[in-house]
Amino acid sequence: MRPSKHPARRAFGLFSALLTVLAALAALLGTASAAQADTAICEPFGTTTIQGRYIVQNNRWGISEPQCITATDSGFRIDRADGSVPTNGAPKSYPSVFNGCHYTNCSPGTSLPARLSTVSSAPTSISYSYVSGGVYDAAYDIWLDPEPRTDGVNRTEIMVWFNKVGPVQPVGSQTGTATVAGRQWQVWSGNNGSNDVLSFVAPSAISSWSFDVMDFVQQAVSRGLAEDDWYLTSIQAGFEPWENGAGLAVTSFSSTIETGDGGPGGPGEPAGCKVAYKTNVWPGGFTADVTVTNTGSSPVDGWQLAFTLPAGQRITSAWNAGVSPSSGAVTASSVTHNARIAPGGSVSFGFQGTYGGNFAAPAGFSLNGSACTTG
């Protein structure tokens, strides 16, 4: 048998081919992992958490036909949006991503609700991807209320329309124009029966923008639709479709609340705190009674207690607080009757849950962003 003229080259070729196969396999596994990171939601009010700090919600409330969205690492997209509603009425849904609290569902670790007088700035950025068909608006919502509300409808809604397609208009009527955050807007004002609505409509589509939410909040204050001692409760970005909507996407979203010198103990500011976490455990289930004590010298108005449930634990019900999501990094938020914790005072709430494996308590707690002692 004649030996190969280039045995080393043949060995190198086999090694190179093996590397190619391994690289392709790694790419395939990476793609699969990325796909697994996306979360499909078809339940009308289904939600999930992204980036460990924002909540994506399907929020289909105005129609019975199916709507499905997919939450990504940076936002979400609408995959299916069947049916239509009259364009002279309310939209069929508001799929969106938010920071803050929406009907007791509070994003993990949020500093909202926050008293307006304590917020020095609220920087945010958003990127939208549009489609040519359908009837919809791209709406950035800002919610305000006299109380640190984490449930129900707030008193004032600010809507910033980045785009609109089709014969739709905001609630109320146009009252003029204004320059806000360096851009020109049509200004609309009205009431939808449950809250006041102040809308700013872009003359042409905006696909991405970074701005300060407080620029729009001050517009509401100057028009008598809010006051400085009110609360910013949530910041939301999404779409209001009347017809179709498939293909629309929020490709990125960020929201930060920065506090100034509004005094210690306000929402989002450091506060001295102590947490007592008592449990009753049985095979596969448990209850937790949590007492939060304000060890600082100023009251805490509107509180959020953040903690991480050990793996395998899931909350099934809660009382005296809104707790979300049901597993992982969760946030318990005050309700109307226990929103204030006086200096030296305490509030208590509880929840029931399930678990697998060995039971354990959360490792730590933080109140409005400040670490608490336990005991």
N, C-alpha and C positions, 0 to 999 in steps of 0.2 A: 504494500500500500504506500502510495506516495504521500509523504508528509505535507502538511499545509505550508504554504510559503509564508503565511502571516498568522501564526498561532496567537501571538499577543494581540493582534488587531481583532481576531475572532473573539477572544476572551473579553476585550474591551467592548466589542459590539454587544455581546450578551449582557454585560454589566450595564451598559447604557440603556439597553432595552428594558432591563429590570427596573432601572431608575425611572424610566418613562412610565412603566406600568404603575409603580408605586406612587408617582406624582399624580397620575390620573385618578388612582384610587383615593388619594388624599383629597384631591379636588372634589371628587364625588362625595366623600364623607363630609367635607366642609360644606358643600351645597346642601346636603341632607340636614346637617346641623342648623344651617341658616334657615332652612325651610321649617324645621321643627321649632325655631324661635318665634315664628309667626303664629298668631292665634286667630282662628276663625270664630266669629260671633254671629249667630243668626237669631238668638233669642231677642225678643223685642227690647228688653232692658238689660241685656247682657253686658258685662264689663270685664276688663282685665287691666293689669298694671304694666306700664312700660317704663324702662330706665329706673325702676324702683322708686319713682316719685310722681308719675302722672297716671291718670286713669283714662282709658279709652272706653267710650260707651256707644252702643248701637243706637239706643234712644229712639226707637220707632214707636210713635204714640198716636199718629193721626190717620192710620190706615191699617187694614188687616192683611194686605198682601205682603209677601216675604221681603225682607231686607237683610243682606249679609255683608259684613265688613271683615277685613283682616287687619289686626293690629300688628304693626312692625316694630322694630327696635326704635324707630324715630317718629312714628306717627301711625297712620292707618290709611286704608283705601276702601272704597265701596266696591264690592264685587257684584252685588245684585241689589236692585232697587225697583221692584215691580210696582205697577199701579200708578195712579195719578190722583190729584185732588184739584178742585177749582183754584185757579190762580188769583181769584179775588178774596181768598180766605187764607187760613193758616197753612203752613207747609205740612208735609206728611211725616217729617222726622227731623231730628237734629243729631246725626252721628258726629261725634266730637271727641276731643281730648282736653282734659282740664287739670288745673292745679287748684285745690281748694275743696269745698264741700258742695255736693249736689244731692239733695234728698237723703241726708244722713250718710252718704257715701263720700268719705273724705280721702283724698290722695295721701299716700304714706309720707309722714314727716312734714306735711304742709304747715306753714305758719299762718294760714288763713282759717277763720276770719281774723282780720287785723283792723284795728281802729285807724281810720284815714289819717288822723292827726299824727300817728306814730310812723306812718310810711313815708320815708324820704324819697324813694323811687321804687318802681316795679318794672325793671327791664324785661323785655320779652322779645322773642323773634318767632316768625312763622313763615313757612313756605308751602304754597298750594300748587297742586297740579290740576288743571281744568280739562274739561271735555267740551266739544262744540255743541253736542246735542242736549236735549232736555231743557227743563226750566228749574233754575236754582239760584241761590245766592251763596257766597262764601262769607260766613259770618263769624266775627270775633266778638264774643260776649263777655261783658264785665258786669257782675252782679253786686248790688249795694243794698244794705238794710240798716235800719236804726239799731237792731240787735245783732249780736254775734251768731247769726242763724246758721245752723248746719242742716236744717230740714225745711221742706216746703218752699213756697214762692217768696222771693225777696221783693222789697218795695220798688226798687228801681233797676231797670235793665238798660245797659248801654250796649248798643250793637254797632260794630264797625264793619260795614260791607266792603270787602276787598274786591268783590266782583258780583255781577248779577247777569243772568242770561234768561231772556224771556220777559213777558209782561207782568212782572211782580214789583211790589214796592213795599217799603217798611210800614209799620203801624203808624197811623195818624196822617199827618200832612206835612209838606215841606214848609219850614219856617224861615229859611234863608240859607246862607252859606257861612263857612268859617274855615279859618286856617288853624289846624291842630297838628302839633308835632311836625311842622314844616310842610304839610300837605293841605291842599284845598279839598273841602268836602261839601256836599249837600247835607243840610241838617234837617232832620225830620223829628217831630215830636207827637206823642199820642199816648193812649192807654188801651190795653187789650182786655180790660175788665178785671184783671187781678193784679196788675202792676203798671207803673209808668214806664214808657219806653222812649229813650233818646237814641236816635240813629244817625250815623255818619256814613254817607254813601260816596264811594270813590267815583269820580267822573269816568275813569277808565280802569281796566283790570289791573290789580297789583298781584304779582305772583309771589313775591317775598318781601319782607320788611322787618326791620328791628326798630322798636320804639319803646317809649315809657308809657305804661298803662295809666299812670297818674295824670298825664296830660289830658286824657279823655275824662277821667274822674273829676278833675277840676272844672271841666266844662259843665258837668252835671251839677256840681255845687254852685257854680255861678248862675245857673238857671233855676235855682231853687228846688232841684230834684234830689238833692242830698245835702248833708251837712258834715262838717269836719269830724263830729263825734260819732258818725255812722261807721259801718264796717264794710270793708271789702271782703266778700265771702268766697268768690270763685272767679277764675279766669278761664274761659273756654274758647276753643277754636274748632270750627267744623263747617258743615254745609247744611242748608235748609233746602231740600229738593221738593218741588211740587210735581214734576214729571221726570221719570227716569232717575239718573244720578250715578249709574254704574260707570266706574272709571275715575271718578273724582277722588282726590287723595290729599291728605295733609302729609307732606314728605318730611317735615321737621317742625318741632315745637319746643320752646323753652320758656320758662317763667320763673322769675326770682323776685322775692319781696325783701326790700332793704329798709330797715327801720332807722329812724333818726333819734332825736332826743325827746321822744314823747313820754318818757318816764319809765322806770323799770316795771316789769310785771305785765305789760300789755301783750297782746297776741304777737307771737313771733320774737319776743324779746326774752333774754335770759331771766329766769326766775328761780329762786331757791325752792326746792321741793323734796318731798320724801314720799315713797310709795310702799304701801303694805299690800302684799299679794298673797291671798289665802285661797287654798284650793280644797275641793272635796273630790277625790278621785276614786273611780271604780273601773273594772275591766272594760276598756274601750271608750270610756267617757269621763268627763270631769266638768265641774263648775269652778269659776274663779270669781272671787270677790276682791275688788281693787279699791283701795282708799288712797287718794292723792291729797297730801297736805302741803299748803303753801307756807314754806319756812322763811319767805322773804318779808320785806317791810311794806310792800305795796300790793294792792289787789291784783289778781289775774283775771282779766276780762276776756272770756272766750278762750278755752284751753283745748289743746290737743296733746294727748299722751301717746308717744310713739314707742313701740317695742317690737321685738321679733319673736314670733312663736317658734319653738323648736320643730324640727322636721317631723312630719307625721301628724301634727296637730291642726285641727280645722274648727273654726267657730261656727256654730249652727244658729245661735240666737244671742241677743244681748239686751240689757236693760239699763236705763239711765244714761246712755251714751250711744252715739253712732259709732260702730266699729267696722272698719273696712281696710283692706280686703279680708277674706275669711281665713287666710293663711299667710305664712311668711312675714314680711315686714308690714305690720298693721298700725293703724292710728285710731285711737279712741277719741272722739270729739264731743264736746259739751253739747247739751240740748238746752232749750230756752230756760228751763227752770233751774239749772245748775251751772249757768255759764260763768258766774263770778265765784272766785275763791278768795275770801278775805284773808289778810295777813294772819297767820296762825290757824286759819280755818281749813276744813277738809271737805271733799266731795267723794262720793262712792258710786261705783257702777259695777256691773258684773256681766258675765257671759257664760254660756254653756258650749261645750265642744266635744269633739271626738279625738282620739289619738291612736297611734299604732306604735308598737315597740315599747321602750321604757319611757315613762312619763318624766318630764322635767319642766321647770319654771323658766320664763324668759330670763336672759342673762342681765338685762339692764333696761332702764326706762329713761325717756327724756320728755320734759314738759316744755312745749313751745320752743323746742330746740336746745334746751338746757338740761344736762344730765342730772338725774335725781339720785339721792341715796335710797337704799332699801332697808326695810326692817319693820 
